[in-house]
Amino acid sequence: MTQERRHYSKRRFWTADEDLIVLDRTLTPAEVAARLGRPISQIYSRRDYLKNVKVDMACAAGLPVQRTIAPEEVLAERERRRQLAHRDQTASFCGDPLPGYSALDKYHQDTVSA
């Protein structure tokens, strides 16, 4: 029983050759699992990982990759928020909104401008 346990606790790392086989679109996940001797759930997980994290490898294999490009105004807003400082350490630690971004601050801005 101890040997069986050791067998299950061994971790096999993925190689670059295995990654290429996983990304091969001509093979079904079941065929890839049989060829690599791994469970089919690992094949699905690895394929998702390669599509989402290793974008260059997925592009080379011809898999569709989604890239997000943020508009300039969104990036400018992000930089403006980064320049703001929290009111105190407690606000920073507890995740309170930055000055001018709380619901109460927005309410006061609306009532003053109206």
GIURVEN-V486537 format. One record per backbone hydrogen bond with DSSP energy under -1.0 kcal/mol. NH is the residue of the N-H (numbers start at 1). CO is the residue of the C=O. E is the energy in kcal/mol with one decimal. If there is no record, write none. Layout:
# GIURVEN-V486537
NH_CO_E, NH_CO_E
This chain:
# GIURVEN-V486537
5_1_-2.0, 6_2_-2.1, 7_3_-2.1, 8_4_-1.9, 9_5_-1.8, 19_15_-2.0, 20_16_-1.9, 21_17_-1.7, 22_18_-2.6, 23_19_-2.1, 27_24_-1.0, 32_28_-2.4, 33_29_-2.5, 34_30_-2.1, 35_31_-2.3, 36_32_-2.6, 37_33_-1.5, 38_33_-1.5, 43_39_-1.2, 44_40_-2.2, 45_41_-2.2, 46_42_-2.7, 47_43_-2.5, 48_44_-2.2, 49_45_-2.4, 50_46_-2.8, 51_47_-2.0, 52_48_-2.2, 53_49_-3.1, 55_53_-1.5, 58_54_-2.0, 59_55_-2.7, 60_56_-2.1, 61_57_-1.4, 62_59_-1.1, 63_58_-2.4, 75_71_-1.8, 76_72_-2.4, 77_73_-2.0, 78_74_-2.1, 79_75_-2.1, 80_76_-2.2, 81_77_-2.2, 82_78_-2.0, 83_79_-1.2, 92_88_-1.7, 93_89_-2.9, 94_90_-2.8, 96_91_-2.1, 101_98_-2.3, 106_102_-2.3, 107_103_-2.1, 108_104_-2.4, 109_105_-2.2, 110_106_-2.1, 111_107_-2.3, 112_108_-2.0, 113_109_-2.0, 114_110_-1.3
